[in-house]
């Protein structure tokens, strides 16, 4: 007995043809295929991601940014820090580690169209705007031991940044290392690392209100090796319910 195909719940099922002409069978199949496809849920558009970048030199393949792109840079100002839209330039540069010939330029150099150097550059699906940014910490403080850092965003807005870990005997490095953030009754572990490198421990680079929602944002270097850096940006505006911040971007690069 001849058979014909019928579309059902996005699957093709074989049924007896019951003597239906082959052209009619094909028409039925095409019609049902169109109907089934029409009822399928449309795919959600992928939202562009946040990106993090720094002025300086990179090895080939470490960045995907291009000249002419607009990023927002956190620049030092008379009152502290300000966020400014800036054009970046990405040019070929000599890589002193990789390039054996002085004329070779396998590396990349990132610069900006501003006279000063930004602490970092960011872009992504958030309406960043030019203007002053409240900052409560900037620098490079290693998180080498059990830390307790108080970050006051305002007179009554106090956050506590703490770290925990299991000290490796005879070393100043940790296993099961965690970075925790607390505000009021909300406690969140923002980062967990299997281990830290005593010659290149993680650190806090900046804290403030980058997205201007009155809540704390963080930039932490979550490196696990002395020859690598992994600055990671956490924004409060992207946090889910019951959380203080969400990791939105990180950028890992190596030295030699």
Secondary structure as GFF3:
##gff-version 3
##sequence-region A 1 256
A	DSSP	beta_strand	3	8	.	.	.	ID=ss1
A	DSSP	beta_strand	11	16	.	.	.	ID=ss2
A	DSSP	alpha_helix	22	38	.	.	.	ID=ss3
A	DSSP	beta_strand	51	53	.	.	.	ID=ss4
A	DSSP	beta_strand	56	58	.	.	.	ID=ss5
A	DSSP	beta_strand	70	77	.	.	.	ID=ss6
A	DSSP	beta_strand	80	93	.	.	.	ID=ss7
A	DSSP	beta_strand	107	112	.	.	.	ID=ss8
A	DSSP	beta_strand	121	123	.	.	.	ID=ss9
A	DSSP	beta_strand	131	133	.	.	.	ID=ss10
A	DSSP	beta_strand	135	142	.	.	.	ID=ss11
A	DSSP	beta_strand	148	154	.	.	.	ID=ss12
A	DSSP	beta_strand	157	167	.	.	.	ID=ss13
A	DSSP	beta_strand	174	183	.	.	.	ID=ss14
A	DSSP	beta_strand	186	195	.	.	.	ID=ss15
A	DSSP	beta_strand	203	208	.	.	.	ID=ss16
A	DSSP	beta_strand	217	221	.	.	.	ID=ss17
A	DSSP	beta_strand	228	235	.	.	.	ID=ss18
A	DSSP	three_ten_helix	236	238	.	.	.	ID=ss19
A	DSSP	beta_strand	246	254	.	.	.	ID=ss20
###
